[in-house]
Amino acid sequence: MKMKIGTELPSDYVVSHADLTDAATTLIAQTLLPLFAESMTEEVSRANVEGIVTELAYLFDEGAIEIGGKTYLPRLAFVDEAGATLPGVAELTTMHEFVEDLFDIDPAAQITFEEPEFDE
């Protein structure tokens, strides 16, 4: 799924990991919601999705993998169109704070979602 945010940004605005992480939690929620919506009410579907996104957020914020005497921290990283990782990924440990109000999207943001097209 693709997310497009149509809000105009000032020419000198630099998009941060925090901006993208906030958008990513909404994108994850919008991707998961149809999976639950088929078999339960909208209220229950949204509650389940919020719970899953919250758990994923804490995994990225506080999780760790130890191997070979070293510790590796999972982080949600973003790369630009050239493939360069945006700065600040190591310090971003607040993804769980962006989970609130996943489905309360401000219309002024002009956010749209596009489903991927699959070859059958």
C-alpha positions in Angstrom: 0.0 0.0 0.0 1.2 3.5 -0.8 0.3 6.6 1.2 0.4 10.1 -0.3 0.3 13.2 1.9 -0.8 16.1 -0.2 -0.2 18.9 2.4 2.1 21.6 1.0 5.4 21.9 3.0 7.5 25.0 3.3 10.4 24.9 0.8 13.0 24.7 3.6 11.2 22.0 5.6 13.3 18.8 6.2 11.2 15.7 6.6 12.4 13.8 9.7 12.2 10.2 10.9 9.6 11.3 13.4 7.4 12.7 10.6 7.7 9.5 8.6 7.2 7.3 11.6 4.0 9.0 12.5 2.8 8.5 8.9 4.0 4.9 8.9 1.9 3.9 12.0 -1.1 5.2 10.1 -0.1 3.3 6.9 0.4 0.1 8.9 -3.0 0.5 10.5 -4.7 1.2 7.1 -3.1 -1.9 5.7 -4.2 -4.2 8.5 -7.7 -2.8 9.0 -9.3 -4.6 6.0 -8.0 -8.0 7.3 -10.0 -7.6 10.4 -13.0 -5.7 9.0 -14.2 -8.7 7.1 -15.1 -10.7 10.2 -15.8 -8.2 13.0 -17.4 -4.8 13.7 -15.5 -1.7 12.8 -15.0 -0.8 16.4 -13.5 -4.2 17.3 -11.4 -4.2 14.1 -9.9 -0.8 14.9 -9.2 -1.8 18.5 -7.4 -5.0 17.3 -5.4 -3.1 14.7 -4.4 -0.4 17.3 -3.2 -3.2 19.6 -1.1 -4.8 16.9 0.4 -1.5 15.8 1.2 -0.6 19.4 3.0 -3.9 19.9 5.0 -3.4 16.7 5.9 0.1 17.8 7.2 -1.1 21.1 9.2 -3.8 19.3 10.9 -1.1 17.2 11.4 1.1 20.3 12.6 -1.3 22.9 13.4 -4.6 21.2 16.9 -6.1 20.8 18.6 -9.0 19.2 21.7 -10.3 20.8 24.1 -12.4 18.6 27.8 -13.0 18.7 28.2 -10.9 21.8 26.7 -7.8 20.2 23.3 -6.2 20.5 21.3 -5.0 17.5 18.3 -2.7 17.9 15.4 -3.0 15.5 14.4 0.5 14.2 12.1 1.6 11.5 14.4 3.3 9.0 13.5 5.4 6.0 15.5 5.9 2.9 15.2 8.7 0.3 14.7 8.1 -3.4 18.5 7.7 -3.9 18.6 5.0 -1.2 20.3 7.0 1.5 19.1 6.4 5.0 17.7 9.5 6.6 19.6 10.6 9.7 18.2 10.1 13.2 17.1 6.5 12.9 19.2 5.2 15.9 17.7 7.8 18.2 14.1 7.2 17.3 12.6 5.3 20.3 9.2 6.9 20.4 7.3 5.1 17.7 4.7 4.0 20.3 3.8 7.6 20.9 2.5 7.9 17.4 0.0 5.1 17.7 -2.7 7.2 19.3 -5.5 8.3 17.0 -4.4 6.0 14.1 -7.8 6.5 12.4 -8.3 10.1 13.1 -6.8 11.6 10.0 -6.9 15.3 9.5 -8.6 16.1 6.2 -6.3 19.1 5.8 -3.4 16.6 5.4 -4.9 15.4 2.1 -3.9 11.8 2.8 -4.8 9.2 0.3 -3.9 5.5 0.1 -3.3 3.4 -2.9 -3.6 -0.4 -3.0 -0.9 -2.2 -4.8 -1.7 -3.8 -8.1 -1.0 -7.6 -8.3 -0.6 -9.6 -11.5 -2.9 -12.6 -11.5 
